[in-house]
């Protein structure tokens, strides 16, 4: 098996998603050195952390968690860029496995009924070819045994990229709208909204507002990363 592995990777080497050095046999997605450099949030609470504080006074959420801190030109940004723009969907699977192992035994998420990804607008989905959080969500489903509903929440308007907008302008953007195909499905349910990165939280807030129109629908949020506002 090792000989076959070495032969395949001689011609098709797998590279680290951060430093682009060749991965060795037991490494996946990122090398051991880069993995140790990842800025883990290490949140000790699912109730009080940077995620829940981001939405305080804006929407009611049950629990919140992010694996990594995100800052401009940092290691997390490099990984998310690989995932979103270079087709490396295995990064989403990598984060799904990691977070799935973290929260699988936690009581805080035991009552979640559905995992819901933040959707792309159909035009962007067609252009990119995939939603960057789909494999992330499907991998979480394998760990948590919770249904992954990819098509119930839909984005019905597209906006220009917000990458270069000021923080206040992004926060004030109300152009992005979402709809539920079957709102009654979420009555008396607890949903776990997932996305790649929380910056201002405006997109997740818009999604949550749609679900809160369903009677007694509880919402928790899980993302790969959250912006580190210290940078």
HUWO-V266920 format. One record per backbone hydrogen bond with DSSP energy under -0.5 kcal/mol. CO is the residue of the C=O (numbers start at 0). NH is the residue of the N-H. Records with the same first field share a line. If there is no record, write none. Layout:
# HUWO-V266920
CO=NH / NH
This chain:
# HUWO-V266920
0=4
1=5
2=6
3=7
4=8
5=9
6=9 / 10
7=10 / 11
13=22
15=19
20=15
23=26
27=29
28=16
29=27
30=34
31=35
32=36
33=36 / 37
34=37
37=39
38=68
45=63
48=52
49=53
50=54
52=55
54=57 / 58
58=60
62=220
64=222
66=40
67=225
69=227
70=73
73=77
74=78
75=79
76=80
77=81
78=82
79=83
80=84 / 85
81=85 / 87
86=88
87=90
88=91 / 92
89=93
90=94
91=95
92=96
93=97
94=98
95=99
96=100
97=101
98=102
99=103
102=105
105=108
106=109
108=111
112=146
113=115 / 191
114=148
115=193
119=154
120=123 / 124
121=125
122=126
123=127
124=128
129=131
130=133
132=136
133=137
134=138
135=139
136=140
137=141
138=142
139=143
140=144
146=114 / 148
147=149
151=153 / 180
153=155 / 178
161=164
165=169
166=170
167=171
168=172
169=172
176=155 / 156
178=153
181=184
182=185
183=186
185=188
188=190 / 217
189=112 / 113
190=192 / 219
191=115
192=221
193=117
194=223
195=223 / 224
196=198
197=226
200=204
201=205
202=206
203=207
204=208
205=209
206=209 / 210
207=211
209=212
210=213
213=216
214=187
215=217
217=190
218=61
219=192
220=64
221=194
222=66
223=67
224=197
225=69
226=228
227=230
